[in-house]
Amino acid sequence: MSLNPAQQTAVDHRGGPLLVLAGAGTGKTRVITHRVAALLDEGVPPWRILAVTFTNKAAKEMRERIDELCDGRHETRELWVGTFHSICARVLRRNPEGVGLSSHYAIYDTSDQKSLMKQVLTDLGVPDRLYTPKGVLGHIDRAKNQGLRPSELDQLQILEPVATVIRNAYTKYQEKLQAADACDFGDLILHVVTLLRKAMKPSDSQLADLDPMVRMTTRFTHVVVDEFQDTNPVQAEFIDRIARNAELCVVGDDDQSIYGWRGADVDQILRFADRHDGAKVVRLEQNYRSTMNILKCSDAVIRKNSGRLGKTLWSDLGEGDPVRMVRLGTERDEARLIAQDAHAAIEDGTDPEEIAVFYRTHAMSRVLEDEVRRTGLSCRIVGGVAFYERQEVKDTLAYLSVLRNNSSDAHVSRIINRPGRGIGNTTQTRLADAAAKNGSSLWDSLLDPEAAGLKKAAARKVRGFVTMIQNLRDEMHQLPLDELMARVIEVSGYREMLITDDSEESQARLENLQELQGNVMEFLQERPDGTLDEYLELVSLVGGERSEGDATRAINMMTVHSAKGLEFERVYVTGMEERVFPHARVLDDPVQMEEERRLAYVALTRAKRMLTLTMAARRRIYGQTQVGVPSRFLGDLPRDCVHRVGDEPDYGGYGRRSAHREQPIRRQAESWQNDIEYDTAPDIPFDDIPADEGEGVPIYVGMIVRTRTFGDAEVLGWSGSGPKMKLQIRLGNREVKTVLASFVEPV
């Protein structure tokens, strides 16, 4: 397929910064790969081209497609293609001393970070009832995403006393990482940005040519960045600095920026042209995925956002079937409809892989799973436990990490008693305390266990572990990487432990270890000269990516966030109700509401041919039943693109209202769903549905009420009825209280 005019313009542009606004399904990867291939054909050396994306899967696909386009004409292996983290890890390996690391530094994954932070909080005497490792790390990650060190935390405007705890924990955490010759994912980018900030300018010193970071800023003549709307401030700064002397092309879609909760800043793409003088903007608007009815509905939802650069998608695939909007009695009816409709579609020849069910939060999946499985179908929950996060895999990789870098306390503590070798918690605590007291690594304490206060029996077991590691380290230099891994699994006793257990779980773990060994062999096939450091770096970087099942006749189920980048023939978007989608927590925040609208846009644009939007009159969620007010996003949809099943919804003031009072949902649905039996919906208008037999005003989870003593609060639940009805409410300071309903009034 040839490039369309807009795509060709993006591929051919030279001479200045370029922003490619690539709408959903408009072929952005095609533009990126053709642009890189064109540069190579023009004579640009491969090592002078940098292409950055967010996932290893995307990077792998990008490289494969470039290889295919070049068809052997160029040495594409010299291209720098990878994720932000892998590229920064590669840069950092060239100058680790600049941030106090060795060339063999370890990369701590999420589990390692939690273990280290747990130790930090214990050392600081922070009460674990109030501060969890995950919560503290969340604040630190947010700081690193913005390029902030502990002394700069005031910019996050964290309230006291939390701010002091976070600052102290951040400082101590970085000290421990430094002592372990390690860094976490956030450090990979922040360390490189720090080095680039300090990079000597050629005019400053005759030694500038010897500074590897100065050379990095002049290495690339062309930099291409994918999914630029997902960058955070420190990632955007890295790109600006590494591309200081390069022609920069960024590709993204401001309408698909949905990761603000993990640090992405949509302003990076919205302000790109302001930060880069003379930047050209090319809009890709021809969609190759969806029919026009789907695109018109998607456009109607997203154009309500004010913070966007603007574009209108179109397709030559025809108008297609109308988008179906279905209103049902309960969440069980909703699940039953989807399950039976999906089953019927599969019976008619639709590939189950081409069917997807989206929900706003994971908590909504349970009923859907039940009903789907009752129809005889399997469901694949996209986003399961990642391969590299499985216990036996992490243990084996920890052994290999310790062979290369025994200063890493997280890895040493993980394997010291796995498989069990009699080194219990008390022994490990004494060793850790001795290390903390001496300011040394845990491994140093293991070398002299008596000094840590261990008795002879415990010291003997510790020495046995140390001897095993030292013997493996001696063998490490004589064995190929795949044989070294096999040796570790054998000598550590891991294989024997699993074989002896002889359970199905142990058999599965053995198979996982076999798969890991196969992974090493594939690594060596791709990189015959690959080192242990490179392999550990690779698996650390891909460790957070989720693996997915491969069940037969399985339809896909996922949150909308997990759906980004995917496409399906038939899509069902569930829970289209206010306080569900859009979520209750965004209703009073205009910035978050814009992101919620972008999330809805992502959901709708995943569908190729059939799109169904469902809502329930009553939904039991989070242990409570709430009245279903139709989502404002439904009210945005153009009438001529939608087929409504059931009565006309009341959009609660967020879209058009019905000209007539609504009638109860009928048991006899239209022909496409007439074989489904539904629970009877309330036989009264929605505006008058009370909670718990009613006291005049409907109460629902998330409702805002005004109290006489505490001000405005959010309803979390209720119990009882009449004068004794009690509400559980959350105050503005996040405190939860229980009050009599008679003491509050709706806002």
C-alpha angles and dihedrals in degrees: 000000000000123000118265117236096265092047091049091051090054092048094048101043114117136164104053149021116311131202114194110197100203114189121209112294095004098123104259094159088053090055094048095048094044090049092053092045090050091052090052091049089052090058102261107151110246093234089060093062122084121189117185130189138158108250134044089230091058092045091051092049091048093052093046092051092048089050090051093049093048092047094199096313094116139034094250093173087078092062115108101232121158150096124299089257097047093047092048091047088053092049092046092053087063095056111015093143089069089073098032100265132124124235089257097055117154125235113223116217126206095280093048090049092052092050091050094046091049088057091046093053091048091051091050093048092237112165108248089209089071104028125041125193090240093052095048091046088052090060092046092049089051089053093049091048087061094043095250126151123205092270090056098052092110087080089070090060094222112175123241138288087024092056093059092048092049093047093050093044092048091051094047092043092055091047091054092046089052092049090050091050088239144120136194128231093271091052092055091068098030093050091052092047089050090053091047091050089054095041112131117245116232091242094054100066144002086233092063093100088061093056107099092205092056088052089051091058090055098037100086126060094179128036123184122188125193126206091014091170088072096058122116123214096269092048091050090050090051090054093047092050099042089047094047092121097025138088104255124212119179123187125197150113120248088199090064099051099125105145102082089123090066098043106278112142116205089199089074090071097031091056098037094106091048092054096044115054115223094013114168118219120210119186120209105203106154106102118207096185114057141043121249096256089059092046093048091053091047091049092049090056098046099042089070087073116096097196100072139100093228137233137161121225121218135178138198091213092097133247094296127188118331118261107260118230112192127186116197138179102247142354088263090058089048092052093045092052093050094045095050094041091051091047091052091049091052091049087054091055106272113145108242088223087066094059121085135177117201128198131178097233135020091242090072095061100078099078091040091054091049094053096042092053092046088062090058095256128123122227127212113213101212108222106044128159108312118238094239091050094060112113099239092046093049091047093053092047090049089056090053091047092053091051088058100035119015092177090079104102093187092060095041093050091047095058104028091097103018112128090029113265100164097268098131134189094271092054092046091049092053091049092049092047091051090051092050092048093050095040090236136122124275089247090060089057090051090057091061106028095165090061087058090058099257121153122234098268094049092042090052092055091048091050089051090056092047092050091051092052092046092050091050090049090054090052093045095082094051099046131073112243095256092051091046091056092049089050092051092051090050102041094043090059092239096124092047091050092055095043092049092052091056095191129135090250092052090047090053090050091051089053090051090054089050089052090050090054089050088051090056091050091052089049091053092047090055093040110026090181094043116142132216089250091055093047094049090047091051096051092043090056096047094040094096096054113105123240121219132214125246104214117161119250088011122154118208123253124184148136115271089250089060091051095065111121094016132105135197139183093233123030129183117195109196135196097036093173134116111268090023102056105024088037119237094241095061100049096095097039115079093196094052091043089058089053090048089054089051088051090055089049090053090050094052096044093056090075120093104183113348126042124178124184117195136190135177129225088219125016127190105211133153088010095302136091116234132186113251112237107184114256117260086234090067089054090057095060118108111247095226092059098049135076110202119209114200124006128336109279123235105230094205094237095306096099138357117328126223115259090224136049111270120253125215117273109267123236091225104072126189121286099272091063104023094121093065123094116213136198111253112265121223110291093220133075114279094238089065101046108127128198119249097001087320140260095210101279123073112238121201138169109275094025114145115231134177120233126199094230108027105033123227118359141172122245113238098173146319144221136197127015142246118017090344096056110129127199127208105215137181116221127216091264089055092252114142121223138171117227138168112267089228089067095061138061131200117261 
